[in-house]
Amino acid sequence: MSGWRTRLVNSLALTQDIPESRFFQLATQSPDGQLHNRTVVFRGLDETQDVLYLVTDTRSQKCLDFQCNRRAALCWYFAHSREQYRFSVTGEVCTVHSHESLCSDYWAQLSESAKSQFFWGEPGSVRENPEYPLKIVTPPTQIPPFHFAVIKLTVRNADYLSLTGNPQIRERFELQNGQWICQPILP
C-alpha cells in the first residue's frame, strides 16, 4: 500500500463520524478552457487500485469536462486532524451502459434522498418555482437511471501536508515505474 493511501485510510478512519470529512474539492477544465471547481462527496476507495470514487449525473458540467480533458485535481482537507491531501488524477465517467455492475452497486448504496436528486431534472437548468422546496421523489426502481454515473479518479500523484506539530510534515508521492516514491519536502 502506498504511503499516501495509508495516510488517507487513517484520516478517514479517524474522522468517520464527522460528515464533512467525506467532502473534497474537484477541479476540472471545460472544453473552452474554463476552470470549474466544486465540492463533491467521496463514495469509496478501491481496495486494489489507486482509485477514488464519486457519483454524479452524466448531464453535469464535470462529465462534459471529463469528455474533453480527463485530467483533474482535487484537494481534501480534514479539519479535525489538520491534514491536507492534494491529488492529480485522471477521471473516467462510468455510465450504466459502460459499467452496469459498478453503477448498480453504487446506486444501491445511496440513501433514498440522494437517489431522488437524480429525478429533479437536468443539473444547471432553470428552476421553475424556486420558492418551493424540491420534492423528494421515491425512485420508481432500484435500477439506476440512464443519467446516473460513477466517476473513477485514478491518482497519478499526491501531496500530503500535516499542519500539526513542529516541524510540520509534507510529503510528495509520485508513481515511477509502477512504484510509489515518497519525497519529504518543505511545507
C-alpha positions as CSV (number, residue, x, y, z in Angstrom):
1,M,0.0,0.0,0.0
2,S,1.3,3.4,-0.9
3,G,2.2,5.9,1.8
4,W,-0.4,8.4,0.7
5,R,-3.1,5.7,0.7
6,T,-2.1,4.5,4.2
7,R,-2.3,8.1,5.4
8,L,-5.7,8.7,3.7
9,V,-7.2,5.5,5.1
10,N,-6.1,6.6,8.6
11,S,-7.5,10.1,8.1
12,L,-10.9,8.6,7.0
13,A,-11.0,6.2,10.0
14,L,-10.1,9.0,12.4
15,T,-12.9,11.2,11.0
16,Q,-15.5,8.6,10.1
17,D,-18.1,10.2,12.4
18,I,-17.6,13.7,11.0
19,P,-19.8,14.1,8.0
20,E,-17.8,17.0,6.4
21,S,-14.8,14.7,6.1
22,R,-16.5,13.0,3.2
23,F,-16.3,16.1,1.0
24,F,-13.4,17.2,-1.2
25,Q,-13.0,19.8,-3.9
26,L,-12.6,18.6,-7.5
27,A,-11.3,20.9,-10.2
28,T,-11.7,20.2,-13.9
29,Q,-11.3,22.2,-17.2
30,S,-14.1,22.6,-19.7
31,P,-13.6,22.3,-23.5
32,D,-13.4,26.2,-23.8
33,G,-10.6,26.3,-21.1
34,Q,-12.8,27.5,-18.2
35,L,-11.8,26.0,-14.8
36,H,-14.5,24.5,-12.7
37,N,-14.1,23.7,-9.0
38,R,-16.8,22.1,-6.9
39,T,-17.3,20.2,-3.7
40,V,-18.1,16.5,-4.2
41,V,-18.9,13.6,-1.9
42,F,-16.3,10.8,-1.5
43,R,-18.0,7.5,-2.1
44,G,-15.2,5.0,-1.9
45,L,-11.5,4.0,-2.3
46,D,-10.8,1.0,-4.5
47,E,-9.2,-1.8,-2.5
48,T,-6.7,-2.9,-5.2
49,Q,-6.1,0.2,-7.3
50,D,-5.3,3.9,-6.5
51,V,-8.8,5.0,-7.4
52,L,-11.3,7.3,-5.6
53,Y,-15.0,7.1,-6.4
54,L,-17.8,9.6,-6.6
55,V,-21.2,9.6,-8.1
56,T,-22.8,12.1,-10.5
57,D,-25.3,12.9,-13.1
58,T,-24.0,12.5,-16.7
59,R,-25.6,15.8,-17.6
60,S,-23.5,17.7,-15.1
61,Q,-20.6,20.0,-16.1
62,K,-17.9,17.7,-14.7
63,C,-19.0,14.9,-17.1
64,L,-18.7,17.3,-20.0
65,D,-15.3,18.4,-18.8
66,F,-14.0,14.8,-18.5
67,Q,-15.1,14.1,-22.1
68,C,-12.6,16.7,-23.3
69,N,-9.9,16.5,-20.7
70,R,-9.6,13.6,-18.3
71,R,-7.0,15.3,-16.1
72,A,-8.3,16.9,-12.9
73,A,-7.1,18.0,-9.5
74,L,-8.6,17.5,-6.1
75,C,-8.0,19.0,-2.6
76,W,-9.2,17.4,0.6
77,Y,-8.8,19.0,4.0
78,F,-9.5,17.1,7.2
79,A,-10.1,19.9,9.8
80,H,-10.2,17.5,12.8
81,S,-6.7,16.1,12.1
82,R,-5.4,19.3,10.3
83,E,-4.3,17.3,7.2
84,Q,-4.5,18.2,3.6
85,Y,-4.3,16.0,0.6
86,R,-3.8,17.2,-3.0
87,F,-4.1,14.8,-5.8
88,S,-3.6,14.9,-9.6
89,V,-6.0,12.4,-11.1
90,T,-7.3,11.0,-14.3
91,G,-11.1,10.8,-14.4
92,E,-13.2,8.2,-16.1
93,V,-17.0,8.6,-16.3
94,C,-18.6,5.1,-15.8
95,T,-22.2,5.0,-17.0
96,V,-24.9,2.5,-16.6
97,H,-24.3,1.5,-20.2
98,S,-20.5,1.0,-19.9
99,H,-20.2,-0.2,-16.3
100,E,-23.6,-1.6,-15.3
101,S,-22.5,-3.6,-12.3
102,L,-20.4,-0.7,-10.8
103,C,-23.2,1.8,-11.3
104,S,-25.7,-0.6,-9.8
105,D,-23.5,-1.2,-6.7
106,Y,-23.1,2.5,-6.0
107,W,-26.8,3.2,-6.7
108,A,-27.7,0.6,-4.1
109,Q,-25.6,2.3,-1.5
110,L,-27.3,5.7,-1.9
111,S,-29.9,6.9,0.5
112,E,-33.4,7.5,-0.9
113,S,-33.0,11.3,-0.6
114,A,-29.7,11.1,-2.6
115,K,-31.4,8.9,-5.2
116,S,-34.3,11.4,-5.5
117,Q,-31.9,14.2,-6.6
118,F,-31.4,12.3,-9.9
119,F,-35.1,12.9,-10.7
120,W,-35.2,16.7,-10.1
121,G,-34.3,17.4,-13.7
122,E,-31.1,18.4,-15.6
123,P,-28.4,19.9,-13.4
124,G,-27.9,23.6,-14.3
125,S,-31.3,24.0,-16.0
126,V,-33.7,26.8,-15.0
127,R,-35.5,26.0,-11.8
128,E,-39.3,26.5,-12.1
129,N,-41.0,27.8,-8.9
130,P,-37.8,28.4,-6.8
131,E,-39.9,29.5,-3.9
132,Y,-41.0,25.9,-3.3
133,P,-38.7,23.1,-2.0
134,L,-37.5,20.5,-4.3
135,K,-39.6,17.3,-4.0
136,I,-38.1,14.1,-2.6
137,V,-39.2,11.6,-5.2
138,T,-39.2,7.9,-4.5
139,P,-37.2,6.4,-7.3
140,P,-39.5,4.2,-9.4
141,T,-37.0,1.3,-9.5
142,Q,-33.9,0.0,-7.8
143,I,-32.2,0.2,-11.2
144,P,-30.2,3.5,-11.6
145,P,-31.5,5.9,-14.2
146,F,-29.7,6.2,-17.5
147,H,-28.0,9.5,-16.4
148,F,-26.5,8.1,-13.2
149,A,-22.7,7.6,-13.3
150,V,-19.8,6.7,-11.2
151,I,-16.6,8.7,-11.6
152,K,-13.3,6.8,-11.1
153,L,-10.5,9.1,-10.2
154,T,-7.2,7.4,-10.7
155,V,-4.5,9.0,-8.6
156,R,-1.3,10.0,-10.6
157,N,0.5,11.9,-7.8
158,A,-0.3,13.0,-4.3
159,D,0.9,15.8,-1.9
160,Y,0.3,15.3,1.8
161,L,0.5,18.1,4.4
162,S,0.1,17.7,8.2
163,L,-0.3,21.0,10.0
164,T,0.1,19.6,13.5
165,G,3.4,19.7,15.4
166,N,6.6,21.4,14.7
167,P,8.1,20.5,12.3
168,Q,5.1,20.1,10.1
169,I,5.1,17.2,7.7
170,R,4.8,17.5,3.9
171,E,5.4,14.6,1.5
172,R,5.1,14.3,-2.2
173,F,4.2,10.9,-3.7
174,E,4.9,10.1,-7.3
175,L,4.3,7.0,-9.3
176,Q,7.5,5.9,-11.0
177,N,7.8,2.6,-12.9
178,G,4.7,1.2,-11.1
179,Q,6.1,2.1,-7.6
180,W,5.1,5.0,-5.4
181,I,8.1,7.1,-4.4
182,C,7.8,9.3,-1.3
183,Q,9.8,12.5,-1.1
184,P,9.7,14.6,2.1
185,I,9.5,18.3,1.2
186,L,9.3,21.6,3.0
187,P,5.7,22.7,4.0
